Amino acid sequence: MIRLLHFADAHIDMANYGRHDPQSGLPVRVLDFLKSLDAIVDAAIAEKVDLVIFAGDAYKDRSPAPTFQREWGKRIMRLSQAGIPTILLVGNHDLSPAIGRAHAIQEFETLNVPQVRVISKPQLLGPQDLGGLPVQVIGLPWVSRSGLMAALDSDADDSAEIYTQLETRLTQLFEEYLEKADPSLPLILTAHASVQGAVYGGERMVMLGNDLVLSGSMVKNPKLDYVALGHIHKPQNLNGPGPYRKDKTPYSHPPVIYPGSIERVDFGEVADDKFFVIAEIEKGKTTVHWRKLAGVRPFVDKFVRVQSGEKLTERLIAALPEADKMSGAIVRLVIEYPRDLEKLLDESALREHARSALEFHLVKRPQIDSRVRLLADQSIAALTSLELLDIYWKSLHLDDAETGQLQALARQVLSDAGPEY
């Protein structure tokens, strides 16, 4: 039996909220992520796991500051010094889009750190690569668009076509690795990618045609004994009950696991608990243990729509938790209201009520009655979809830069949808 610890999406340099800690000089939010990372490393060492797989995205971008590289390196070196074979998979946030540029965790590959194996290109690892462990690992890191086009010698312009070629090639590689694998040893697949049927967390950005998607049938192949995924921040098992199950229904084989990010990244993850996974893997049988991370920074997200100014401040304060329950939290209050109530909003009273929070965001959305007016010689039927959208954006009183971005995104969506649109 192999005891595996699997985690992903550390993003340890996320400092989008809060202040700096006066003692360490690090952002408080970075300390939150490092606290979770410490708990994971502590568990790996204390429970004497046989193998650690990190399924990608150590940082929020591919050019981390040296200070954050130092903090990440300290934790990985602890695993190395404990003699635990550790696999670091390169994710999309770790990878430069330019061919030949180093990825964010390159130093572990360059320096050949003992017990640490970086997977920066698809490969099959066997016992000889993992310190003699009786296990095999198929690694599928994130592949950039430029790297793919170079590898495939492709000059395709269409994003969907490019990613279809990538998915086809990776499927072929996967099948080749299955053929090469020793059928008597447990086989693990680790990939940094989206999988058909996965539920995205709120952190997902719109990147149409710019995401690698693996098929459900591929990751659920019965020859696999565990699938360690990264990229999606919402914890889930795509082949059985996930971490929030209340029954004792057994997992289907193989478990296909996104452990999720190790800390809340933004308000899209306000309701998500955070986990890492310890799996006991045998050939044809795997037991999964979801380990909930303690002390994750709370997020509070409230939305209020008001129509009248009567006792407005009191109603807004009532929509928020009690002051002591917001202690240390990151709080957002979104208010939608008629513009003529603007002068009645007492922002200072709201901030005073939320003073115990680490950070308080007040998002004001004044509403304006807008009517879309066409020119005298225009009719809706004669306008294209993009022309209608342009009129709609103007009715929302958006600035020119935002309108331009929205129009560019709409143009891409319509282009991908086909000529009939």
C-alpha positions as CSV (number, residue, x, y, z in Angstrom):
1,M,0.0,0.0,0.0
2,I,1.2,3.5,-0.9
3,R,0.2,6.4,1.3
4,L,-0.1,9.5,-0.8
5,L,-0.6,13.1,0.2
6,H,-2.2,15.2,-2.6
7,F,-2.7,19.0,-2.6
8,A,-2.8,21.7,-5.3
9,D,-3.3,25.4,-6.1
10,A,-1.2,26.8,-3.3
11,H,-1.0,30.4,-4.8
12,I,1.1,31.4,-1.8
13,D,1.7,35.0,-2.9
14,M,-2.0,36.0,-3.1
15,A,-1.9,39.3,-1.3
16,N,-5.1,40.9,-2.7
17,Y,-6.6,41.7,0.7
18,G,-5.4,43.0,4.0
19,R,-2.2,44.6,5.3
20,H,1.4,43.6,6.0
21,D,2.4,41.8,9.1
22,P,4.8,44.1,11.0
23,Q,7.0,41.2,12.4
24,S,7.6,39.2,9.2
25,G,7.1,42.0,6.7
26,L,4.9,39.6,4.6
27,P,1.3,40.4,3.7
28,V,-1.1,39.0,6.2
29,R,-2.9,37.1,3.4
30,V,0.4,35.5,2.3
31,L,0.8,34.3,5.9
32,D,-2.7,32.7,5.6
33,F,-1.6,30.6,2.6
34,L,1.8,29.7,4.3
35,K,-0.1,28.6,7.4
36,S,-2.1,26.1,5.3
37,L,1.0,25.0,3.5
38,D,2.8,24.4,6.8
39,A,-0.2,22.3,8.0
40,I,0.1,20.1,4.9
41,V,3.9,19.7,5.2
42,D,3.5,18.9,8.9
43,A,0.9,16.2,8.1
44,A,3.1,14.6,5.4
45,I,6.0,14.3,7.8
46,A,4.0,13.4,11.0
47,E,2.0,10.7,9.2
48,K,5.1,9.4,7.3
49,V,3.4,9.4,3.9
50,D,5.2,7.6,1.1
51,L,4.7,10.2,-1.6
52,V,3.5,13.8,-1.9
53,I,2.0,15.1,-5.2
54,F,1.5,18.8,-5.6
55,A,-0.7,19.2,-8.7
56,G,0.3,22.7,-9.8
57,D,0.1,26.5,-9.3
58,A,2.6,27.3,-6.5
59,Y,2.1,31.0,-7.1
60,K,-0.4,33.4,-8.5
61,D,1.7,34.2,-11.5
62,R,4.8,32.9,-13.3
63,S,7.2,35.6,-11.9
64,P,7.1,35.3,-8.1
65,A,9.1,37.7,-6.0
66,P,12.3,36.1,-4.5
67,T,10.8,36.4,-1.0
68,F,7.9,34.2,-1.9
69,Q,10.2,31.7,-3.7
70,R,12.2,31.6,-0.4
71,E,9.0,30.8,1.6
72,W,7.9,28.1,-0.9
73,G,11.4,26.6,-1.0
74,K,11.6,26.3,2.8
75,R,8.5,24.1,2.9
76,I,9.5,21.9,0.0
77,M,13.0,21.5,1.4
78,R,11.4,20.2,4.6
79,L,9.8,17.3,2.6
80,S,13.2,16.7,0.9
81,Q,15.0,16.6,4.2
82,A,12.4,14.2,5.6
83,G,13.2,11.8,2.8
84,I,9.7,12.0,1.3
85,P,9.5,11.7,-2.5
86,T,7.7,14.8,-3.8
87,I,6.3,15.5,-7.2
88,L,5.8,19.1,-8.3
89,L,3.6,19.5,-11.3
90,V,3.9,22.7,-13.4
91,G,0.5,24.5,-13.6
92,N,-0.7,27.3,-15.8
93,H,0.2,30.0,-13.2
94,D,3.7,28.5,-13.0
95,L,4.4,28.5,-16.7
96,S,5.6,31.3,-19.0
97,P,3.8,31.6,-22.3
98,A,7.1,32.2,-24.1
99,I,9.1,29.2,-25.3
100,G,12.4,28.8,-23.5
101,R,11.5,30.8,-20.5
102,A,11.9,29.2,-17.1
103,H,8.8,28.2,-15.1
104,A,8.2,29.4,-11.6
105,I,9.5,26.2,-9.9
106,Q,12.5,25.7,-12.2
107,E,15.0,25.9,-9.4
108,F,14.0,22.4,-8.0
109,E,14.6,20.9,-11.5
110,T,17.8,22.8,-12.1
111,L,19.4,22.1,-8.8
112,N,18.2,18.4,-8.8
113,V,17.0,18.7,-5.2
114,P,17.0,15.3,-3.5
115,Q,13.6,13.5,-3.4
116,V,11.9,16.3,-5.4
117,R,10.8,15.6,-9.0
118,V,9.5,18.4,-11.2
119,I,7.1,17.4,-14.0
120,S,7.3,20.1,-16.6
121,K,6.4,17.9,-19.6
122,P,4.3,14.8,-20.0
123,Q,6.0,11.7,-18.7
124,L,5.7,8.3,-17.0
125,L,7.6,7.9,-13.8
126,G,8.3,4.4,-12.3
127,P,9.8,3.1,-9.1
128,Q,13.3,3.9,-10.4
129,D,12.3,7.6,-10.5
130,L,10.6,7.6,-7.1
131,G,13.1,6.3,-4.8
132,G,12.1,2.7,-5.3
133,L,8.5,3.2,-4.3
134,P,6.3,0.4,-5.9
135,V,4.1,2.9,-7.8
136,Q,3.9,4.6,-11.2
137,V,2.8,8.1,-12.0
138,I,1.7,9.6,-15.3
139,G,2.2,13.3,-15.2
140,L,0.4,15.8,-17.5
141,P,1.5,19.4,-16.6
142,W,-0.1,22.5,-18.1
143,V,1.0,23.0,-21.7
144,S,1.1,26.6,-23.0
145,R,-0.4,27.5,-26.4
146,S,2.9,28.5,-27.8
147,G,4.6,25.3,-26.6
148,L,1.8,23.2,-28.1
149,M,2.0,24.9,-31.5
150,A,5.8,24.3,-31.5
151,A,5.4,20.7,-30.5
152,L,2.7,20.0,-33.1
153,D,4.3,22.2,-35.8
154,S,0.9,23.9,-36.0
155,D,0.1,27.3,-37.4
156,A,-3.6,27.1,-36.6
157,D,-5.2,30.4,-35.7
158,D,-8.4,29.2,-34.1
159,S,-8.1,28.7,-30.3
160,A,-10.6,25.8,-30.2
161,E,-8.7,24.0,-33.0
162,I,-5.4,24.4,-31.1
163,Y,-6.8,23.0,-27.9
164,T,-8.5,20.2,-29.7
165,Q,-5.1,19.2,-31.1
166,L,-3.6,19.3,-27.7
167,E,-6.3,17.2,-26.1
168,T,-5.9,14.6,-28.9
169,R,-2.2,14.5,-28.5
170,L,-2.3,14.2,-24.7
171,T,-4.9,11.4,-25.1
172,Q,-2.5,9.6,-27.4
173,L,0.3,10.0,-24.9
174,F,-1.9,8.8,-22.1
175,E,-2.7,5.6,-24.0
176,E,1.0,5.0,-24.7
177,Y,1.8,5.4,-21.1
178,L,-0.9,2.9,-20.1
179,E,0.6,0.4,-22.5
180,K,4.1,0.9,-21.0
181,A,2.9,0.8,-17.4
182,D,3.5,-2.3,-15.2
183,P,0.1,-3.8,-14.7
184,S,1.1,-5.3,-11.3
185,L,1.9,-1.9,-9.7
186,P,-0.6,0.9,-8.7
187,L,-0.9,3.6,-11.3
188,I,-1.5,7.3,-10.5
189,L,-2.4,10.1,-13.0
190,T,-1.6,13.6,-12.0
191,A,-2.7,16.5,-14.3
192,H,-3.2,20.2,-14.1
193,A,-6.2,20.7,-16.3
194,S,-10.0,21.0,-16.4
195,V,-12.0,17.8,-16.7
196,Q,-15.4,17.5,-18.3
197,G,-18.1,17.5,-15.6
198,A,-16.0,19.4,-13.0
199,V,-17.7,22.2,-11.1
200,Y,-15.8,25.4,-11.2
201,G,-15.3,27.7,-8.2
202,G,-16.0,31.4,-8.4
203,E,-12.3,32.2,-9.0
204,R,-12.6,31.0,-12.6
205,M,-11.9,33.7,-15.2
206,V,-13.5,33.7,-18.6
207,M,-10.9,32.2,-20.9
208,L,-12.9,30.9,-23.8
209,G,-10.8,28.7,-26.1
210,N,-7.8,28.9,-23.7
211,D,-8.3,26.0,-21.4
212,L,-7.2,22.4,-21.6
213,V,-10.1,20.0,-21.0
214,L,-9.6,16.3,-20.4
215,S,-12.4,13.9,-21.1
216,G,-14.2,12.2,-18.2
217,S,-13.6,8.7,-19.7
218,M,-9.8,9.4,-19.8
219,V,-9.5,10.2,-16.1
220,K,-11.9,7.5,-15.0
221,N,-10.0,4.7,-16.8
222,P,-10.2,1.6,-14.6
223,K,-6.4,1.0,-15.1
224,L,-5.8,4.0,-12.9
225,D,-5.8,3.8,-9.1
226,Y,-5.9,7.4,-8.2
227,V,-6.2,10.7,-10.2
228,A,-4.5,13.8,-8.5
229,L,-5.8,16.9,-10.2
230,G,-5.1,20.6,-9.9
231,H,-6.4,23.8,-11.5
232,I,-10.0,24.0,-10.2
233,H,-10.3,25.5,-6.8
234,K,-13.5,23.8,-5.7
235,P,-12.8,20.5,-3.8
236,Q,-14.6,17.5,-5.5
237,N,-14.4,13.9,-6.5
238,L,-15.5,13.4,-10.1
239,N,-16.0,9.7,-9.7
240,G,-17.9,9.5,-6.4
241,P,-18.9,11.4,-3.4
242,G,-16.8,14.4,-2.5
243,P,-15.7,16.0,0.8
244,Y,-19.1,17.2,1.8
245,R,-20.8,13.8,1.7
246,K,-22.9,12.7,4.8
247,D,-23.4,9.1,3.9
248,K,-21.0,6.2,3.8
249,T,-21.3,5.4,0.1
250,P,-18.0,4.0,-1.1
251,Y,-16.0,5.8,-3.7
252,S,-16.0,4.6,-7.3
253,H,-12.6,3.5,-8.6
254,P,-10.5,5.3,-9.4
255,P,-11.1,8.4,-7.3
256,V,-10.7,11.5,-9.5
257,I,-9.8,14.3,-7.0
258,Y,-9.6,18.0,-7.1
259,P,-8.5,18.9,-3.5
260,G,-9.1,22.6,-4.3
261,S,-7.0,25.6,-3.3
262,I,-5.4,25.6,0.1
263,E,-6.9,29.0,1.1
264,R,-9.8,31.1,-0.1
265,V,-8.6,33.1,-3.0
266,D,-11.6,35.5,-3.4
267,F,-15.3,35.9,-2.7
268,G,-16.1,33.2,-5.2
269,E,-14.9,30.7,-2.6
270,V,-16.7,32.2,0.4
271,A,-18.6,29.0,1.1
272,D,-15.9,26.5,0.3
273,D,-14.0,24.7,3.0
274,K,-10.3,23.9,2.2
275,F,-8.7,20.5,2.1
276,F,-5.8,18.3,1.2
277,V,-6.1,14.5,0.6
278,I,-4.4,11.5,2.0
279,A,-5.1,8.4,-0.1
280,E,-4.2,4.8,0.7
281,I,-3.5,3.3,-2.7
282,E,-3.4,-0.4,-3.7
283,K,-3.8,-1.9,-7.1
284,G,-7.5,-1.9,-7.8
285,K,-8.4,-0.4,-4.4
286,T,-8.0,3.1,-3.0
287,T,-9.2,4.7,0.2
288,V,-9.5,8.5,0.3
289,H,-9.3,10.7,3.4
290,W,-10.3,14.3,3.0
291,R,-8.4,16.4,5.6
292,K,-10.0,19.8,6.3
293,L,-7.6,22.7,6.8
294,A,-8.2,24.6,10.1
295,G,-8.0,28.3,10.6
296,V,-8.8,29.3,7.0
297,R,-9.5,33.0,6.7
298,P,-13.3,33.6,6.8
299,F,-14.9,35.6,4.0
300,V,-18.3,37.3,4.5
301,D,-20.3,38.4,1.4
302,K,-23.6,40.2,1.7
303,F,-25.9,41.7,-0.9
304,V,-28.7,44.2,-0.2
305,R,-31.2,45.7,-2.6
306,V,-33.0,48.8,-1.2
307,Q,-35.9,50.8,-2.6
308,S,-36.4,53.4,0.0
309,G,-34.3,55.5,2.4
310,E,-36.3,54.7,5.5
311,K,-33.8,53.6,8.3
312,L,-31.3,52.8,5.5
313,T,-28.2,52.7,7.6
314,E,-29.9,50.5,10.3
315,R,-31.1,48.0,7.6
316,L,-27.6,47.8,6.1
317,I,-26.0,47.2,9.5
318,A,-28.6,44.5,10.2
319,A,-27.6,42.7,7.0
320,L,-24.1,42.3,8.3
321,P,-23.1,39.8,11.0
322,E,-22.5,41.0,14.6
323,A,-19.3,43.0,15.0
324,D,-17.5,40.2,16.9
325,K,-18.4,37.6,14.3
326,M,-16.5,39.7,11.6
327,S,-13.3,39.7,13.6
328,G,-10.4,38.9,11.2
329,A,-12.7,38.3,8.3
330,I,-12.6,39.8,4.8
331,V,-16.1,41.4,4.4
332,R,-17.9,42.6,1.3
333,L,-21.2,44.4,1.4
334,V,-22.8,45.1,-2.0
335,I,-25.6,47.6,-2.1
336,E,-28.0,48.1,-5.0
337,Y,-30.1,51.3,-4.6
338,P,-31.8,54.1,-6.6
339,R,-29.2,56.8,-7.3
340,D,-31.3,59.5,-5.4
341,L,-30.6,57.6,-2.2
342,E,-26.8,58.2,-2.5
343,K,-26.8,61.0,0.0
344,L,-28.5,58.9,2.7
345,L,-25.7,56.2,2.8
346,D,-23.7,56.5,5.9
347,E,-20.5,54.8,4.9
348,S,-18.6,55.8,8.1
349,A,-21.2,54.0,10.3
350,L,-20.9,50.9,8.2
351,R,-17.1,50.9,8.4
352,E,-17.3,51.5,12.2
353,H,-19.6,48.4,12.5
354,A,-17.1,46.3,10.5
355,R,-13.9,47.7,12.2
356,S,-13.0,44.2,13.6
357,A,-12.7,42.8,10.1
358,L,-9.3,42.4,8.4
359,E,-10.7,44.3,5.5
360,F,-14.1,45.7,4.6
361,H,-15.3,46.4,1.0
362,L,-18.3,48.5,0.4
363,V,-19.5,48.1,-3.2
364,K,-22.1,50.7,-4.2
365,R,-24.3,50.0,-7.2
366,P,-26.6,53.0,-7.9
367,Q,-29.3,52.2,-10.4
368,I,-30.3,54.5,-13.2
369,D,-33.4,54.1,-15.3
370,S,-31.9,53.7,-18.8
371,R,-33.7,53.6,-22.1
372,V,-32.0,52.4,-25.2
373,R,-32.8,54.8,-28.0
374,L,-32.1,54.0,-31.6
375,L,-31.5,56.6,-34.4
376,A,-34.4,57.5,-36.4
377,D,-33.3,55.5,-39.4
378,Q,-32.4,52.4,-37.4
379,S,-34.4,49.3,-36.5
380,I,-33.4,46.4,-34.2
381,A,-33.8,43.9,-37.0
382,A,-31.2,45.7,-39.1
383,L,-28.5,45.8,-36.4
384,T,-25.9,43.1,-35.9
385,S,-25.4,41.4,-32.5
386,L,-22.3,43.4,-31.8
387,E,-24.0,46.7,-32.7
388,L,-26.9,45.9,-30.4
389,L,-24.4,45.1,-27.6
390,D,-22.6,48.4,-28.2
391,I,-25.8,50.2,-27.6
392,Y,-26.5,48.2,-24.5
393,W,-23.1,49.0,-23.0
394,K,-23.7,52.7,-23.6
395,S,-27.0,52.5,-21.8
396,L,-25.1,51.3,-18.7
397,H,-22.9,54.4,-18.8
398,L,-19.7,52.3,-18.9
399,D,-16.4,54.1,-19.7
400,D,-14.8,53.6,-23.1
401,A,-12.1,51.2,-21.9
402,E,-14.6,48.8,-20.2
403,T,-16.9,49.0,-23.2
404,G,-14.0,48.1,-25.5
405,Q,-13.0,45.1,-23.3
406,L,-16.6,43.8,-23.3
407,Q,-17.0,44.2,-27.0
408,A,-13.7,42.3,-27.6
409,L,-14.9,39.4,-25.4
410,A,-18.3,39.4,-27.2
411,R,-16.6,39.4,-30.6
412,Q,-14.6,36.3,-29.5
413,V,-17.7,34.5,-28.2
414,L,-19.6,35.2,-31.3
415,S,-16.7,34.1,-33.5
416,D,-16.4,30.8,-31.6
417,A,-20.1,30.3,-31.8
418,G,-20.1,30.2,-35.6
419,P,-20.9,32.4,-38.6
420,E,-24.7,32.2,-38.0
421,Y,-24.2,34.5,-35.0
